[in-house]
Amino acid sequence: MLVLSRKEGERVKLGDTIVITVIGVSGDKVRLGIKAPPEVLVLREELEPLPKPEKRGPIAA
């Protein structure tokens, strides 16, 4: 994992098409702006769907 320190207004570029900008810092909260093409899904981790449990067949004796 790459760990970076950025100040308000500074940016991080991912590849050629994704830019993350630090919009603001207040206490322990950081506001980020993310510019990405429409085909790139940008989703907070807590909103990511949970994996579906595996379906298991009947237990054979």
C-alpha positions as CSV (number, residue, x, y, z in Angstrom):
1,M,0.0,0.0,0.0
2,L,1.3,3.4,-0.9
3,V,0.8,6.0,1.9
4,L,0.9,9.7,1.0
5,S,0.6,13.0,2.9
6,R,-1.3,15.7,1.0
7,K,-2.4,19.2,2.0
8,E,-5.7,20.8,1.2
9,G,-5.9,21.5,-2.6
10,E,-3.2,19.0,-3.5
11,R,-3.9,16.1,-5.9
12,V,-3.0,12.5,-6.5
13,K,-3.3,11.1,-10.1
14,L,-4.1,7.5,-10.7
15,G,-3.2,6.5,-14.3
16,D,-4.3,8.9,-17.0
17,T,-7.9,9.4,-16.1
18,I,-8.4,9.5,-12.3
19,V,-7.6,12.5,-10.1
20,I,-8.2,12.6,-6.3
21,T,-8.1,16.1,-4.8
22,V,-8.0,16.9,-1.0
23,I,-10.9,19.3,-0.7
24,G,-10.6,19.9,3.0
25,V,-9.3,18.7,6.3
26,S,-11.3,19.3,9.6
27,G,-10.2,17.4,12.7
28,D,-10.1,13.7,11.9
29,K,-12.2,14.1,8.7
30,V,-10.8,14.5,5.2
31,R,-13.0,15.5,2.2
32,L,-11.9,14.1,-1.1
33,G,-13.0,15.0,-4.6
34,I,-12.7,12.2,-7.2
35,K,-12.7,12.9,-10.9
36,A,-13.0,9.7,-12.9
37,P,-14.6,8.6,-16.2
38,P,-18.2,7.4,-16.0
39,E,-17.2,3.7,-16.6
40,V,-15.1,3.7,-13.3
41,L,-17.2,2.8,-10.3
42,V,-16.3,5.0,-7.3
43,L,-17.9,3.6,-4.2
44,R,-17.3,4.0,-0.5
45,E,-16.1,0.7,1.0
46,E,-19.0,0.4,3.4
47,L,-21.5,0.6,0.5
48,E,-19.8,-2.3,-1.4
49,P,-22.1,-5.3,-1.6
50,L,-21.3,-8.1,0.7
51,P,-20.2,-11.4,-1.0
52,K,-23.0,-13.8,-1.3
53,P,-22.6,-17.0,0.8
54,E,-21.9,-20.2,-1.1
55,K,-24.9,-22.4,-1.6
56,R,-24.2,-25.9,-0.3
57,G,-26.1,-28.9,-1.3
58,P,-27.6,-31.5,1.0
59,I,-25.1,-33.4,3.2
60,A,-24.6,-36.9,2.0
61,A,-24.4,-39.6,4.7
